[in-house]
Amino acid sequence: MTSSPEAILLVGGKGTRLRPLTVHTPKPMVPAAGVPFLTHQLARARAAGVEHIVLATSYLAEVFEPYFGDGSALGLHLEYVTEEEPLGTGGAIRNVASRLHSGPDDPVLIFNGDILTGLDIEALVKTHRTSGADVSLHLSRVEDPRAFGLVPTDATGRVTAFLEKPQTPEEIVTDQINAGAYVFNRSVIDTIPAGRPVSVERETFPGLLAAGAHLQGMVDSAYWLDLGTPQAFVRGSADLVLGRAPSPAVPGRCGDSLVLDGARVAPDAKLMGGTSVGAGACVEAGARIDGSTVLDGAVIEAGAQIRDSLIGAGARVGARTVLDGAVIGDHAHIGPDNELRAGARIWCDARIPQGTIRFSSDQ
């Protein structure tokens, strides 16, 4: 038996949608609010009392252990298990079962590597223990649930069904969705088939429900964001800096901006909206940066206007250039007087001469 819950962190999988970030740094190591995104998740789990975490990895598995090591720097004991072939969410959970130390009735926390959330982890574990559930799920309410599977519950919070994405208004029977964090009894993990792909959403959870298992939902209205797109990743980083998404791993005080040691920002440059500026970066006079991430060693020249964008390590944004919702790859060079908007992507090491691209009309 363990005194505190163990955890499984699922990394890779659908999070590979972030590969269009077009930076040399592998996606899980791209800094969000000054540190690799997974650092925030690991730190929040540790703050909730978790001490042992198994990272179930697939895509870019080789980058995690060299960076996080045994986890001692975060007060954790980390282990790593890499899939030979993609196994889906349920298959990945089953694949790491042998690394868990828990007894059959102990809770195991499971969370997803590309979800940024302010979930009260301790409350989810407490809900699981007090309800006597076999599995407990974090549920979030969304304004438009059409893009998600729905999870209705009864008056006690017990899950009654798992419904596919609704196609008509009549099918929207709840605004509750699966938010990607769970607590499993250790014995339930052993019932997941081994050695093949398994989806918890489409196979494990519906199967348990059909077999009469107790699945408990906990609705939490805390911050929640799926980081599956570059725009969402930049938004999440800004929200961490602003303090909207809580994390003990932010390397500084929350506020309008985060400027890491070694960065240079001109006195009349304006940083706002949760902008983070990496070590060795330079923001020149008159530049205005709103809600953006500027990675290490990047240069933002005088008068550039940047909003909701990611600027890769060592990249240069020319004077008076306008970026809005853009992703600039590592060491790319955007010359002066360009305008890139609406999700524009510039590959690593690319060169765009002065005054080459304009998005607004000539009128």
Secondary structure as GFF3:
##gff-version 3
##sequence-region A 1 363
A	DSSP	beta_strand	6	11	.	.	.	ID=ss1
A	DSSP	three_ten_helix	13	21	.	.	.	ID=ss2
A	DSSP	three_ten_helix	27	29	.	.	.	ID=ss3
A	DSSP	beta_strand	31	32	.	.	.	ID=ss4
A	DSSP	beta_strand	35	36	.	.	.	ID=ss5
A	DSSP	alpha_helix	37	47	.	.	.	ID=ss6
A	DSSP	beta_strand	52	57	.	.	.	ID=ss7
A	DSSP	three_ten_helix	61	63	.	.	.	ID=ss8
A	DSSP	alpha_helix	64	68	.	.	.	ID=ss9
A	DSSP	three_ten_helix	72	74	.	.	.	ID=ss10
A	DSSP	beta_strand	77	82	.	.	.	ID=ss11
A	DSSP	alpha_helix	88	95	.	.	.	ID=ss12
A	DSSP	three_ten_helix	97	99	.	.	.	ID=ss13
A	DSSP	beta_strand	107	112	.	.	.	ID=ss14
A	DSSP	beta_strand	115	117	.	.	.	ID=ss15
A	DSSP	alpha_helix	121	131	.	.	.	ID=ss16
A	DSSP	beta_strand	135	141	.	.	.	ID=ss17
A	DSSP	three_ten_helix	145	147	.	.	.	ID=ss18
A	DSSP	three_ten_helix	169	171	.	.	.	ID=ss19
A	DSSP	beta_strand	176	185	.	.	.	ID=ss20
A	DSSP	alpha_helix	186	189	.	.	.	ID=ss21
A	DSSP	pi_helix	200	204	.	.	.	ID=ss22
A	DSSP	alpha_helix	205	210	.	.	.	ID=ss23
A	DSSP	beta_strand	215	219	.	.	.	ID=ss24
A	DSSP	beta_strand	224	226	.	.	.	ID=ss25
A	DSSP	alpha_helix	230	242	.	.	.	ID=ss26
A	DSSP	beta_strand	257	259	.	.	.	ID=ss27
A	DSSP	beta_strand	264	265	.	.	.	ID=ss28
A	DSSP	beta_strand	270	272	.	.	.	ID=ss29
A	DSSP	beta_strand	275	277	.	.	.	ID=ss30
A	DSSP	beta_strand	282	283	.	.	.	ID=ss31
A	DSSP	beta_strand	288	290	.	.	.	ID=ss32
A	DSSP	beta_strand	293	294	.	.	.	ID=ss33
A	DSSP	beta_strand	299	300	.	.	.	ID=ss34
A	DSSP	beta_strand	305	307	.	.	.	ID=ss35
A	DSSP	beta_strand	310	311	.	.	.	ID=ss36
A	DSSP	beta_strand	316	317	.	.	.	ID=ss37
A	DSSP	beta_strand	322	324	.	.	.	ID=ss38
A	DSSP	beta_strand	327	328	.	.	.	ID=ss39
A	DSSP	beta_strand	333	334	.	.	.	ID=ss40
A	DSSP	beta_strand	339	341	.	.	.	ID=ss41
A	DSSP	beta_strand	345	346	.	.	.	ID=ss42
A	DSSP	beta_strand	351	352	.	.	.	ID=ss43
###
